[in-house]
Amino acid sequence: METSCWRRAHPAWGQGARLGAALGLKLVGSFSMEGWAKVTLLGLDNLDSAGEDPSLSVAILLYLSRKYQTAPYWYPPDLQARARVDEYLAWQHTAIQLPATNVYLCKSLLPHFSGQPVDTVRLDRLLGKLKPALQHLDQEVLAAKPFLATEQVSLADLMAFTELMQPTAVGCDLFRDWPRLAAWRARVEAALGPELVQDAHKLVLQPRDPRDAQQDPRLAQELVHRLQERLS
């Protein structure tokens, strides 16, 4: 499916990549249109494609960390520490990013365009696919250190935070049963700053107008069909 179709349907599509890039400007030192313009010159950050290309948001963050003089903890120069960040970034595509995005789509976009209530059976199934990764992070990774890759916040934490906050923003309490993960979330929010976190999540948090879904009924019908295929 063409990404432009998703993007015309709802601006929150691909939001995980957008959040990662927006929060990634923290690396540059400011969250500003000037900073955003520097990123958009890359060609890497065709954010209209971000929802379809799970590697794109990682590429943006890696570019920012290499291009600008960022704090070394984001992408550590120490080879072993950097390898641990890389390990998480490689693992998270299917373990975190895909199932978290599907939970968000099921809880938010599918009912928005279909006009039907959330399919709780489907939602529970999709949450079940995310559970093993949450359990792994809580009981193994965060049992050994305060952050996902090193002793300080890094790109691994930034990437995980942006993905997990999508279903959280639409009412799925992913952290309820995982105390270490909940404490990690608080540490990441403190490191980023609450204002930046809130600003980057505006698009996900804002209420949806049901009338928007009916502006193009054919597009809405096509999206419902494709969402149901994806989430089946």
ChimeraX attribute file (.defattr): number of C-alpha atoms within 10 A of each C-alpha:
attribute: neighborCount
match mode: 1-to-1
recipient: residues
	/A:1	8
	/A:2	9
	/A:3	17
	/A:4	12
	/A:5	15
	/A:6	20
	/A:7	16
	/A:8	13
	/A:9	19
	/A:10	18
	/A:11	12
	/A:12	20
	/A:13	27
	/A:14	22
	/A:15	23
	/A:16	27
	/A:17	30
	/A:18	24
	/A:19	26
	/A:20	23
	/A:21	27
	/A:22	25
	/A:23	23
	/A:24	27
	/A:25	22
	/A:26	18
	/A:27	21
	/A:28	19
	/A:29	13
	/A:30	15
	/A:31	17
	/A:32	12
	/A:33	9
	/A:34	10
	/A:35	15
	/A:36	16
	/A:37	10
	/A:38	12
	/A:39	21
	/A:40	14
	/A:41	10
	/A:42	11
	/A:43	9
	/A:44	15
	/A:45	20
	/A:46	15
	/A:47	22
	/A:48	21
	/A:49	20
	/A:50	20
	/A:51	22
	/A:52	16
	/A:53	16
	/A:54	18
	/A:55	14
	/A:56	21
	/A:57	27
	/A:58	21
	/A:59	15
	/A:60	25
	/A:61	26
	/A:62	16
	/A:63	16
	/A:64	20
	/A:65	21
	/A:66	10
	/A:67	10
	/A:68	11
	/A:69	11
	/A:70	16
	/A:71	14
	/A:72	13
	/A:73	16
	/A:74	22
	/A:75	25
	/A:76	20
	/A:77	11
	/A:78	10
	/A:79	10
	/A:80	11
	/A:81	17
	/A:82	19
	/A:83	15
	/A:84	17
	/A:85	21
	/A:86	17
	/A:87	13
	/A:88	18
	/A:89	18
	/A:90	14
	/A:91	12
	/A:92	18
	/A:93	19
	/A:94	13
	/A:95	17
	/A:96	20
	/A:97	21
	/A:98	16
	/A:99	24
	/A:100	27
	/A:101	23
	/A:102	22
	/A:103	27
	/A:104	26
	/A:105	22
	/A:106	23
	/A:107	21
	/A:108	20
	/A:109	23
	/A:110	23
	/A:111	17
	/A:112	23
	/A:113	23
	/A:114	19
	/A:115	14
	/A:116	9
	/A:117	11
	/A:118	16
	/A:119	12
	/A:120	11
	/A:121	9
	/A:122	15
	/A:123	19
	/A:124	12
	/A:125	14
	/A:126	20
	/A:127	19
	/A:128	13
	/A:129	18
	/A:130	23
	/A:131	17
	/A:132	13
	/A:133	17
	/A:134	20
	/A:135	15
	/A:136	12
	/A:137	18
	/A:138	22
	/A:139	15
	/A:140	13
	/A:141	17
	/A:142	18
	/A:143	14
	/A:144	13
	/A:145	13
	/A:146	18
	/A:147	23
	/A:148	26
	/A:149	25
	/A:150	21
	/A:151	12
	/A:152	17
	/A:153	20
	/A:154	22
	/A:155	26
	/A:156	24
	/A:157	22
	/A:158	22
	/A:159	26
	/A:160	22
	/A:161	19
	/A:162	23
	/A:163	24
	/A:164	25
	/A:165	23
	/A:166	26
	/A:167	24
	/A:168	17
	/A:169	16
	/A:170	17
	/A:171	13
	/A:172	17
	/A:173	12
	/A:174	18
	/A:175	17
	/A:176	9
	/A:177	12
	/A:178	15
	/A:179	13
	/A:180	20
	/A:181	24
	/A:182	14
	/A:183	15
	/A:184	23
	/A:185	19
	/A:186	11
	/A:187	17
	/A:188	21
	/A:189	16
	/A:190	11
	/A:191	12
	/A:192	16
	/A:193	12
	/A:194	12
	/A:195	9
	/A:196	16
	/A:197	19
	/A:198	12
	/A:199	14
	/A:200	20
	/A:201	21
	/A:202	13
	/A:203	17
	/A:204	22
	/A:205	16
	/A:206	11
	/A:207	9
	/A:208	14
	/A:209	9
	/A:210	13
	/A:211	10
	/A:212	14
	/A:213	20
	/A:214	16
	/A:215	11
	/A:216	12
	/A:217	13
	/A:218	10
	/A:219	17
	/A:220	23
	/A:221	15
	/A:222	13
	/A:223	20
	/A:224	19
	/A:225	13
	/A:226	14
	/A:227	18
	/A:228	13
	/A:229	9
	/A:230	11
	/A:231	16
	/A:232	9
